[in-house]
Amino acid sequence: MPRAGDRGGKEEDMWKAIEQMKVCMQEILGGPVLLALKNPTKGDFEKAICGNGWPVTDPRLEDPCLQPQGVEAGVERMVLRATLSMGIAGFPRKSRWFCPVALDLARREERWVVVGWEWEEIPPWIHMKGNTWASDRFTVVLPERMAPTERSLGRMAGRIASWLNEALESLAERLPPEIQRPRYLAVWVPQAWLYAEMAGARPTSPAATVFALRHIREGGEIVGCASSEPIIFLNRQLILRRSRRGRVEVARHELVHASLARWNVPWRPIWLSEGVAALYAGERLWRELAGKDALAIRSLAKHAMKAVFVDPFTPRQALLEMAACSALAEFARERYGEGRLLSLYKAFSAVPAEVVRRHAGDRFTWARAEQIVRETAPALLQRHLGVREEEFLDAFVNWVLSRLSGARRKRPAGR
């Protein structure tokens, strides 16, 4: 049974967080700051600082940039662009959540007052007040009103933690030790629309997702990405439609994503991002390619090597794309070795800043991410696997056809 965890949201903790943020802003601005309300849970900036029931602690503003806005109606204005950085109770000190924010400030009676703010990505705890529960390897956040009593909330957290732990135990021997994380943060999201807002995913798919990215900017332009502490969002409405085995399978796949999050970038081709997750999760999806000829398999593989997300146009198409990703990753590990496959996976997180800037500009889109993949993927494949793209595809198609042929020969008679 998980125990009640460290929670943000207690009144004394909220005022402590606000005072800490005031000190941080005073150091940046070089003068007094007004940042306090009678009720510190009102206003999403205060919720972001205080955690809103989530186990976030130690708020800081990092990488500040002050932009004077002149005088408006006799009031001096300033914009403070920075990254809100939060610790997570129970996690290593280096584990932080990052969220870029722009604060609008007005100077009143010799003090700077926060009069507005704009998030690049809204901190997820703003959307949902939470209750926190902890087990040995997991911190689980549930909605505050998910159950009528704290005891029943604890039982619910225990059920969630049990299949998360089962998934993690099954990964212990599959994931290389240097990839595994000491602790994971999971959030049980009750409604599909809320899941879409918090996770940035479609409300109807997938059943779970991992969020861990922030953009790095220079002069207002995107030049790279860095990883926050990953959060595994669990879509309750889809998870509960599955058997326990299905829930464990979903958790296992997302735990691989969370374990690899330190190298996460949006310009990694899906055969690596989704294929490697499927590979370590033990999902041998290449069987779904049965009945496809060489041309169709090659087309699916070529798409997976250039695209950055699975197309959910139809469930069948999404399954075929995932099958191609899974098969590509399994083929690459078998042919070139796990070390070289992981080296290629990590290489996309080191794409030069000038390449990212040229394609991403001041605003991220999936189309721009795919442009980065198209420019960088062939050279990275050659450097880390020692093979040209066309040769890789030829060998892959032959490997899949051989596997499918072998599977047909092993099939018992009458099936």
N, C-alpha and C positions, 0 to 999 in steps of 0.2 A: 504493500500500500504506500503510495507516495505521501510524503509529509507536506504540510503547508509550507510554502517557500517564502523567501524574502519578497516582499511586495512593495511596489511604489504605491503612493496614495494615502498613507497615514499622514495626518495633519502636520505632525512635527517634521516628518521627512519632506513634505512638500515645501514647507517654509525653509528648511535647510537647503533644498535644491534651488529655490528661488534666490536665497541669499548668495549661494555659490555662483549662480549665474550673474548676479549683480556685480560681484567682485570681479568676475571674468570680464564683463563688459566695461567696468570702470578702468581696468588695466588697459583695455584696447582704446577706449575713448579719452582717457586721461582726465576724467572728471566724474562727478556724481551721476548716478543713474536711478531713475524711478522704475522699478519693476516689481510691483506688488499689488494685489487686489485683496479685498475683504474675503473673497472666496477664491482661493488659488486654483480651483478645478475649472473655473470658467475661462474660456478662450483657449484656442488650440495651441498657442505658444506655451501657455502655462501647463497644459496637459503634456506637451512634448517634454518639457523640463522635468516634470514631476513623475511621469511614468504611467499615470492613469490606471494604477493597479498592476501594471507589468513590472518585472523585476529590474528595471533600468535604474542606474545610479550614476553619480559623479558626472553631471552635465558640464561640458566645456564647449567653447567656441574656438575652433581651430582654423588656421589659414585665413585670418581676417583681412578684409580689403575695404577701406573706407572710401566712399565716393561722395564728396560734398555736392549738395543739390541747390546751394544758394539760399536766398531768403524769400519766403512766401508769406504774404500778409504779415510782415514784420516778424516772422518766426524762422529761425535758422533750421534748415533741414539737412539730413544726412542719411545715406543708405549704407548699412553695414552688411557686406556679403561675407559669409563664413560657413563653416561646416559644423553643425551641431554634432558633437561626439558624446556618446553615452556608454558607460560601462554596464555590465549585466551581472547582477548578484549571483554568486556561486560559480562564476566562470573565471578563468585566468584573467589577470589584470590587463593583459594585452588584448583581450577580446572586447571589441568596441562596435557600436552601431553608429554609422555615419549618415547624416542627411544634410545636404546643402540648403541654406536658407538665406533669404535677403530680408533684413530688418529695416523698416522705415522709422527713423528717429526724428524727433522735434525737440529743440532746446527751449525749455520753459523754466523760468525762474532759476537760471544757472544749473539746471539739471537736464540730462537727456532722458526723454520719455519714449518708450516703444509705442508707436501709434499704428503699426501695421506690419505684416510679414507675408512672405510668399515662399512656399516650399517648392524645391525641384521635385522631390518625392515626399509625400506626406508621411511622417512616421506612423507606422501601422497602429500603434497603441492609441493614437488620437481617435481612431474610428470605433474602438471597442474597449470599454472599461473591463478590466480583467481580474481574475483570481489566479494566483500562482501556486503550483504544486511541484515538488521536486522529488525525484528518485535518484538512484546512484549515478546514472548517466544522462538523465533527461530533466529539463525544466519544462513543465507543461502549463500553458496559460489557457484558462477557460473563461467564457463570458461570465460576468459577475452574477447575472440572473439566470444562469443555466439550470440551476437546481435550487429547491426551496431551502435547503439547509447546508451548512458547511460539511456535515458528514456525508450527505449524498453527493456533494461536489467531489469529495475525496474519493468516494467509490468510483465515480465516473472517471476521475483522473487516473485511478488505479487500472481501470480497464484499458484506457488509452495507452498508458505506460507499458502495460503487459505486452501488447503486440508490437509496440515500438522496440521494447527490449528484445523480444523474440527475433525481430528483423535484424537488430544490431548484432546479436549473438551469431546469427547465421552468416554475417559478413566478416566476422572476426578473422577467419582464416583466408578469406578471399581478397580483402583489401590489404595492400602493402602497409606495414606499420607506420611509415612516415606520412601516410595520407590520413590515417584515422585521427579523429578529434577526441579530446577528453570528455567533452560534454556537448549536448545538442539542445536547442531551444525549439519547441513545437507549440503551435497555436491551434486550438480547436475552434473553427469558425462556424457558427450555427446556421447562417443563411447564405444562399448562393450569391445574392447581390453584394453582401458584405465581403464575402470571399473575393469577389471580383475587384472591389475597391481596395482591399488590403493587400492582395497579392498581385494585382495588375494582370489577372488571368481571366479567361472567359468563365462565367458562372456555371456553365454546363460541362466544362472540361478544362483541365484534368481534375482527378480526385485530390491531388495534392501538388504543391509546387514549393520551390525554394527561392527565397529572395535574398540577395546578398551583394548587390552592386551599387556603386556610386560613380558618377563621372568625375574625372579630373579635368579641370579647365585652366587654360592660360589665356589671358586677354579675352575672356568670354567665349573662347572656342574649346571644344572637347579635344583633348590630346591623349586620353587614356581612361582606364577604369581601375578602381581599387575595390577590394572586397570588404564589406562589413561582416560582422558575425552573422552567419546564415540563420535564417528563420524558416522552419518548415511549416507551411500553412496547410492545414488539413480541412478539406471541404466536407463538412459533416453530412450534408445531404447526399453526396455521392459515396462517401466512405461507408455509410451505414447500409447501402444497397449491396455491399459485397459480403461474402463469407469472411470468417476470421482469416482463412488462408489468403483471400484476396486482399484484405487489409494489410497483412504482413508483407505481401508482395509489393503493394504500393509504397509502404514505409521503407522497404529495403531499397527500392529504386531512388526514392528521394534522399535517403541517408547517404547514398553514393554521391549524389549531387552536392549535398551539404559538406561531405568530406572533401570534395574537390573544389569547394567554393573559393579557396584562396587564389586559384588560377582562373576564376570566372571572368569572362568578357563576352559581350554580345556578338562579337565578330569571330566566333568559332563555328565552323561548319557543324551541322547537326549530326553527321556521322560520328563525330568525336563527342560532342556534348551529350547527345542521347544514346549513341551507340556504346560508349564506354560505361555509362550508367547501367545500361541493359546488360552489358558484359559482366560486370562485377556483381550485379544483382542476380545473375544466373538465368536471365530470360533468353532462351535460345529461339529467338523469333524468326530466324531464317527459314524455318519450316513453312511460314506463311507465304513464302515465295513459290511454293509448289504450284505447278501449272503455268508458270510464267516462262516464256522463252528467253533466249540470250539477249535479244534486243530490248525486251521489257525490263529485264534485270539490270542491264547496263544503263538504261534510261533512269531508273529509280536511283541507282548508285551515283550517277553523275549529278543528279539533282541534290542528293544528300551531301555531296562534296562541295556544293556551292551555296545551298540554302542555310539559313540560320535559325529557322523554326519549322516545326512540323505543321503541314497544311491540314487544318481540321475541316476541310470542305465537306468531306463525308467520313464517317467512322472507318469505312473500308479503306479509303485512300490513306488516312492517317495511320492505320495499322500496317499497310504496305510500306509506307515511308519509314516507320519504326522498324519494320523487319529488315529493310535495306540497311539502316543505321546499325542495327544489332549485328547483322551479318558482316558488314564492313569492319567493325571493331574486332569481331572474333577472328576473321581472316587475317587482319593486320597483326594481332597478337601471335597467332599461330605461325605466320610467315616471317615476321620481323622481330618478334620478341616483345615482352611486356615493357621492358625498359625503354625501347625505342618508341613504342606506342605512347607511353606516358610523356616522353620527351617531346613528341609532336604535340600532344595535348597542351602541355604547358607553354609551348613556343608561341601560341596565339596570344597569350597574355603579355608577351614582350614585343608585340608589333611596334615599330618605331613611332614616336609621337608625331613626326611630320606626316606619316602615312595616315594616321587617324585624323589629324587636323584637316588634311586635304579632302578627305571624304565626309567626315562627320560635320565639320563646320561648327556652327553655334547650336545646332539642334540635332538630337539623335533620332534616327528612324531606322526601321529594319532594312529598308532598301539601301541606306547608306552603309549599314553593317555588312550587307552582302557585297557591296562594292569593295570593301576592305578584304573580304574573303577572296574574291576573284583576283585581286592583285597579289595577295600574299601566299595563298594556299599552294600553288604549284611549286614555288621555291622552297617552302617549308617542308613539303612532302619529299622533295629531292634531298634536302639537307638532312632530314632526320630518319627517313626510311631508305634513302638511297635509290629511289625509283622515280621515273617520270610518270605523270598522271595517266597517260594512255596505257602504259605498260601495267600500271597498278590495276586499272579497270579491267584489262584483258585477263590478268591472272585471277582477279576477284570473280569474274563471271564464270570462268572455268572451275574455280573452287566451289561456287554455289551449285552449279549444275552437277558436279561430282557428288557433293553432299546430298542433294535431292535424289540423285540416282541411287546412292547407297541406302538412303532411307526407304525408298520404294522396294529395294531388294530384300530389306530386313523385315518388311511388313508381313505379318502372318497371313497365310492363305485365307481367302474368304472375306478379307477386309478391304 
